[in-house]
Amino acid sequence: MDKALLSGSTAMLLLKLLEEQDMYGYQMIETLARRSDHTFDLKAGTLYPLLHTLEERGDIEAYLEGEGSTRPRRYYRLTAAGRGKLREKEQEWRQYVGAVEQVLRGGECLA
């Protein structure tokens, strides 16, 4: 699959995962791969810069869990702003998919 098609939707998909539950990075990678039949096989080098960007925008926040153990995990959770951004991105995605489908059907309206 064309990587350009995947890149625009990755942030939305991560926000969607975090809407369901707080997760750590590797858990997001595995869940996304499993749910997408490995269409979304993210590498850590792709995931973490995206998570940092989402965090800087205020869409997600990070916290450490298991601080008493030898290696605490960094979990991410969706913020109220992130929830709003997810709704916005889902609407944009549906509009985009609908428009592509309409073009592929020769301009026929699906209504």
N, C-alpha and C positions, 0 to 999 in steps of 0.2 A: 504494500500500500504506500502511496505517496506520503512522504514525511511532512510535507506542507499541509496536507489535509489533517494530519494528526496534531500538529503543533498548536493550532488555533483553539482546539477544544480541550487540551490537557488541563489547563487551570480550572475550567468549569468542572471537569470530571473529578479533580482533586477536592474541590469545594463540595461536590456532591457526596463523596465518600465521607468527608468530615461532618457533613450534615447528619449522617447516620450515627457516627461515633468518633470519639477522639482516636487518633492513630499515630504510630511512629512511622518513620520513613519507609523502612523495609516492608512493613505491613501494608502500606499504601501501594508499593510496587507490586507486591504479591497479589493483593486484592484486585487491583486494576487489571493485571495480566490474566488472572483467573476469570474475572467477569467478562472480559473482552475476547476470550479465546486467544489470548496472546497477541491481539492486534496492538495493544498498548503494553509493550515490554520496555518500560522505562529503565534507564540506567541511573545510578545514584548521581552521576555527574549532570544529568538532566533534571532530576527531581529536586535536588537540594537548592540550586539557584532559583528555581521556580517557587519553592516554599519560602525562601528568603524574600523574594519579591512580594508574594502574597502577605507575608508578615509585615513588611515595610509599608504596604498599602493599608494595613489594618484589617484585612479580610480574615486572617487567622492569627492565633497567638500560640506560642510554644511554652511548655513547662516540662520540668524534669520529674520523672516518676522512678521510684526505687532508689532514692538517693543514698540509702544505707547499704545498698549492695555494691559490689565491686565496679559495676558499670551501669549507671543510671541511663534510662532511655529518655530521649527528647520526644515528647508527644506534642501533637498539634491539635488545636480545636478551632472550630468555626466561631467567629464573632458575629454580633448583630449586623455589623456592616457587611461582613462576608455573606451572611444569609440574604441580605438585600441584593448584593452583587450576583449571587447565584441565581436568584429569581430573574434578574435582568438578563443574565447570560443565557438562561434556559429559554426565555422568550425570544431573544435574538436568534438562538440556534433553531428553534421551531420555525421562525419566519424564514431563515436561510434555507433550511431543508425543504420547506414548502415551495419556495421560489425555484429551487433547483429541480424539484419534482415537476413543477409546472412547465419549466422549459423542456425537460426530458420528455414530457408528454405532448410536446408540440404546442404549448400555450393553453392547453385545456385547464379550466378551473376545476379544482377538486371539491368545491363546495357543494 
